[in-house]
Amino acid sequence: MKIMVAVKRVIDANVRVKVKADGTGVETANVKMAMNPFDEIAVEEAVRLKEKGIAEDVVAVSIGPAQAQDVLRTALAMGATRAVHVATDAPVEPLAVAKVLKAVAEREQPNLIVLGKQAIDDDSNQTGQMLAALLDWPQATFASQVEIAGETARVTREVDGGTQTLEMSLPAIVTTDLRLNEPRYASLPNVMKARKAPLDTLTVEELGIDITPRLKVLKVETPPPRPAGVMVGSVDELIARLRDEAKVL
C-alpha cells in the first residue's frame, strides 16, 4: 500500500503575522517558516500506518519554490520514505494545488491520499474536496480517527453535532483534523539523514497544469483591535447592559 501526503510551507504558527504597508499581503521576508500544522498531522498518520505494516511507502509532496524542500525534508525526518517537489515560484490557489496533486497521484498511483483539512495561511479548506472531485475518489474530511482494513478505510470525522463514522473503499482522500494525533518530533539522526536524502523534482510545466490565479486579492488589512472590557458592579448591572446592547444589535 502506498500513501501520498501533501505538505505546505507556511509562516510558523508561533509567528505574529504582519500585513505589508501597501496592503497587498503579509510579510514573509526574514520570517520563520514551517510545515502547515494540519499537514504535520497528516504525515504523522501516514507514518503510523507504515509503522503498523499497513503501508509500505509514504510519499510526501509539496508545491512551491525551492524553499518548499525544507518541509519535504521535515516529512522525511518524521518517517516518510520519499519526497516529490513540484517546483514553481508562482502563487498557487486551492484549485491549482488540487490539479497538481491529481497529476502527481496519477504518476504515483497511491492507495490513499492524506492532507491537512486546511492551511493556516489562507484557511481555504478546499483542496482535499477538490482533489476528491477531480480524481472521482471517495473522501472523508476532518478525520479524528483512521482505520485501514484491506481495501476499506473506516474514518471517524468531526461534525457540528458530534462525530460521524464513514466507511469507504480505497483509493480515497482523507483530510486531517487536530484531534487525529500528536505529531512526533523528528530525531536529530533522522534530521541529518533527511538533509542528504534525494528529492524527486518536477515542474508545473512538465505536468501540463495551468496554475493561473483565478482570484484577485483587493486588499489585506490587520483586524481592528478588540475594544476594552467593561467592569460591572453587580449581576443586575450586567443584565441591564446586555439588554441595552441586544436592543442596539
C-alpha positions as CSV (number, residue, x, y, z in Angstrom):
1,M,0.0,0.0,0.0
2,K,1.2,3.5,-0.9
3,I,0.2,6.7,0.9
4,M,0.7,10.1,-0.6
5,V,0.8,13.1,1.8
6,A,0.5,16.8,0.7
7,V,2.6,19.2,2.8
8,K,2.7,23.0,2.5
9,R,5.3,25.6,3.7
10,V,3.6,28.4,5.7
11,I,4.5,31.0,8.2
12,D,5.3,29.4,11.5
13,A,2.2,29.2,13.7
14,N,4.0,31.0,16.6
15,V,5.0,34.0,14.5
16,R,3.0,37.2,14.8
17,V,1.9,37.9,11.2
18,K,2.4,41.5,9.9
19,V,0.5,43.0,7.0
20,K,2.6,44.7,4.3
21,A,2.5,48.5,4.3
22,D,0.8,48.6,0.8
23,G,-1.9,46.1,1.9
24,T,-1.0,43.6,-0.8
25,G,-0.4,40.7,1.5
26,V,1.6,39.7,4.6
27,E,5.3,40.0,5.3
28,T,7.2,36.7,4.5
29,A,10.8,38.1,4.2
30,N,13.0,37.0,7.1
31,V,10.0,35.3,8.7
32,K,10.3,31.8,10.2
33,M,8.5,29.3,8.0
34,A,7.4,25.7,8.9
35,M,5.2,22.9,7.7
36,N,1.5,23.6,8.0
37,P,0.4,22.1,11.3
38,F,-2.5,20.1,9.8
39,D,-0.1,18.6,7.3
40,E,2.2,17.6,10.1
41,I,-0.8,15.6,11.5
42,A,-1.3,14.1,8.0
43,V,2.4,13.0,7.8
44,E,2.2,11.5,11.3
45,E,-0.9,9.5,10.5
46,A,0.7,8.1,7.3
47,V,3.9,7.2,9.1
48,R,1.9,5.5,11.8
49,L,0.2,3.4,9.2
50,K,3.6,2.5,7.8
51,E,4.9,1.5,11.2
52,K,1.8,-0.8,11.7
53,G,2.8,-2.6,8.5
54,I,-0.4,-1.4,6.7
55,A,1.6,0.8,4.2
56,E,5.0,0.3,2.7
57,D,5.6,3.6,1.0
58,V,4.8,7.2,2.2
59,V,5.4,9.8,-0.5
60,A,5.4,13.5,0.7
61,V,4.5,16.1,-2.0
62,S,4.9,19.8,-1.8
63,I,4.3,22.6,-4.4
64,G,6.2,25.8,-4.3
65,P,9.6,27.5,-4.6
66,A,13.0,25.9,-3.7
67,Q,12.4,26.7,-0.1
68,A,9.5,24.2,0.0
69,Q,12.1,21.5,0.1
70,D,12.5,22.3,3.8
71,V,9.1,20.9,4.7
72,L,9.7,17.8,2.5
73,R,12.9,17.1,4.4
74,T,10.9,17.5,7.6
75,A,8.5,14.9,6.4
76,L,11.3,12.6,5.5
77,A,12.8,13.1,9.0
78,M,9.4,12.2,10.5
79,G,9.4,8.9,8.6
80,A,8.2,9.5,5.0
81,T,10.0,7.2,2.6
82,R,10.2,9.5,-0.5
83,A,9.6,13.2,-1.3
84,V,8.4,14.9,-4.5
85,H,8.9,18.6,-5.0
86,V,6.7,20.3,-7.7
87,A,8.7,23.5,-8.3
88,T,7.1,26.8,-9.1
89,D,7.6,30.4,-7.9
90,A,4.1,31.4,-8.8
91,P,1.3,31.6,-6.2
92,V,-1.0,28.6,-6.3
93,E,-4.6,28.6,-5.3
94,P,-6.5,25.6,-3.9
95,L,-7.9,24.5,-7.3
96,A,-4.4,24.7,-8.9
97,V,-3.0,22.7,-6.0
98,A,-5.7,20.0,-6.4
99,K,-4.9,19.8,-10.1
100,V,-1.2,19.4,-9.5
101,L,-1.8,16.8,-6.8
102,K,-4.1,14.9,-9.2
103,A,-1.3,14.8,-11.8
104,V,1.2,13.6,-9.2
105,A,-1.3,11.0,-8.0
106,E,-1.7,9.6,-11.5
107,R,2.1,9.1,-11.6
108,E,2.4,7.7,-8.1
109,Q,-0.8,5.6,-8.0
110,P,-1.3,5.8,-4.2
111,N,-4.0,3.9,-2.4
112,L,-4.6,6.7,0.0
113,I,-4.0,10.5,-0.1
114,V,-3.9,12.3,3.2
115,L,-3.6,16.0,3.7
116,G,-4.5,18.6,6.3
117,K,-8.0,19.9,6.3
118,Q,-6.7,23.4,5.6
119,A,-3.6,25.5,5.6
120,I,-3.2,28.2,8.3
121,D,-2.2,30.9,5.9
122,D,-5.4,31.1,3.8
123,D,-7.7,28.7,5.8
124,S,-9.4,27.8,2.5
125,N,-10.4,24.2,3.4
126,Q,-10.9,23.4,-0.3
127,T,-8.0,21.4,-1.7
128,G,-8.9,17.9,-0.3
129,Q,-12.5,18.2,-1.5
130,M,-11.5,19.5,-4.9
131,L,-8.9,16.7,-5.3
132,A,-11.5,14.1,-4.5
133,A,-13.8,15.5,-7.2
134,L,-11.0,15.7,-9.8
135,L,-10.0,12.1,-9.1
136,D,-13.5,10.9,-8.6
137,W,-12.5,9.2,-5.3
138,P,-14.5,8.9,-2.1
139,Q,-13.4,11.3,0.7
140,A,-13.6,11.8,4.4
141,T,-12.9,15.2,5.8
142,F,-12.0,16.4,9.3
143,A,-10.8,12.9,10.3
144,S,-10.3,12.3,14.0
145,Q,-9.6,8.5,13.6
146,V,-8.5,6.4,10.6
147,E,-8.6,2.7,10.4
148,I,-7.5,0.7,7.3
149,A,-8.6,-2.9,6.8
150,G,-7.7,-4.4,3.4
151,E,-9.3,-2.2,0.7
152,T,-11.5,-0.4,3.1
153,A,-10.9,2.8,5.1
154,R,-13.1,3.5,8.2
155,V,-12.9,7.1,9.2
156,T,-14.4,8.9,12.2
157,R,-14.9,12.6,11.4
158,E,-16.0,15.6,13.5
159,V,-19.2,17.3,12.5
160,D,-21.3,20.0,14.2
161,G,-23.4,17.6,16.2
162,G,-20.5,15.3,17.3
163,T,-18.8,12.6,15.3
164,Q,-19.7,10.6,12.2
165,T,-18.1,7.3,11.1
166,L,-17.7,6.6,7.3
167,E,-16.6,3.5,5.6
168,M,-15.2,3.8,2.0
169,S,-13.3,1.8,-0.5
170,L,-9.8,2.6,-1.5
171,P,-8.3,4.6,-3.2
172,A,-9.7,7.5,-1.2
173,I,-8.9,11.0,0.2
174,V,-8.7,11.8,3.9
175,T,-8.2,15.3,5.4
176,T,-7.0,15.5,9.0
177,D,-8.3,17.4,12.0
178,L,-6.4,18.5,15.1
179,R,-7.5,15.6,17.3
180,L,-6.4,12.8,14.9
181,N,-2.9,12.5,16.5
182,E,0.0,14.3,18.1
183,P,2.9,14.7,15.5
184,R,6.2,13.5,16.6
185,Y,9.4,15.5,16.9
186,A,12.0,14.2,14.4
187,S,15.1,12.8,16.0
188,L,18.5,14.5,15.2
189,P,19.9,11.4,13.3
190,N,16.7,11.4,11.1
191,V,17.0,15.2,10.5
192,M,20.6,14.8,9.4
193,K,19.7,11.8,7.2
194,A,16.8,13.7,5.6
195,R,19.2,16.6,4.7
196,K,21.1,14.3,2.4
197,A,18.1,12.4,1.0
198,P,17.4,12.9,-2.7
199,L,14.2,14.5,-3.8
200,D,12.2,13.9,-6.9
201,T,11.7,17.3,-8.6
202,L,9.0,18.1,-11.2
203,T,7.8,21.4,-12.6
204,V,4.2,22.5,-13.2
205,E,5.1,22.8,-16.9
206,E,6.1,19.1,-17.0
207,L,2.8,18.2,-15.5
208,G,0.9,20.4,-18.0
209,I,-1.1,22.2,-15.4
210,D,-2.4,25.7,-15.7
211,I,-2.0,27.4,-12.4
212,T,-3.0,30.9,-13.5
213,P,-4.7,32.6,-10.5
214,R,-8.5,33.0,-10.8
215,L,-8.9,35.1,-7.7
216,K,-7.7,38.7,-7.1
217,V,-6.8,40.0,-3.6
218,L,-8.1,43.5,-3.4
219,K,-6.6,44.4,0.0
220,V,-5.2,42.8,3.1
221,E,-5.9,44.6,6.4
222,T,-5.0,44.0,10.1
223,P,-8.1,43.1,12.1
224,P,-9.3,46.1,14.3
225,P,-8.2,45.9,17.9
226,R,-10.7,44.4,20.3
227,P,-12.5,47.0,22.5
228,A,-11.6,47.1,26.1
229,G,-13.8,45.2,28.5
230,V,-16.2,46.9,30.9
231,M,-16.3,46.1,34.6
232,V,-19.8,46.0,36.1
233,G,-20.6,46.2,39.8
234,S,-23.4,43.7,40.0
235,V,-25.4,41.0,38.2
236,D,-28.3,43.4,37.8
237,E,-26.0,45.9,36.1
238,L,-24.6,43.2,33.8
239,I,-28.1,42.1,32.8
240,A,-29.1,45.7,32.1
241,R,-26.1,46.3,29.8
242,L,-26.7,43.1,27.9
243,R,-30.3,44.1,27.3
244,D,-29.2,47.5,26.1
245,E,-26.7,46.0,23.7
246,A,-29.2,43.5,22.5
247,K,-31.5,46.4,21.5
248,V,-28.7,48.0,19.6
249,L,-28.0,44.7,17.7
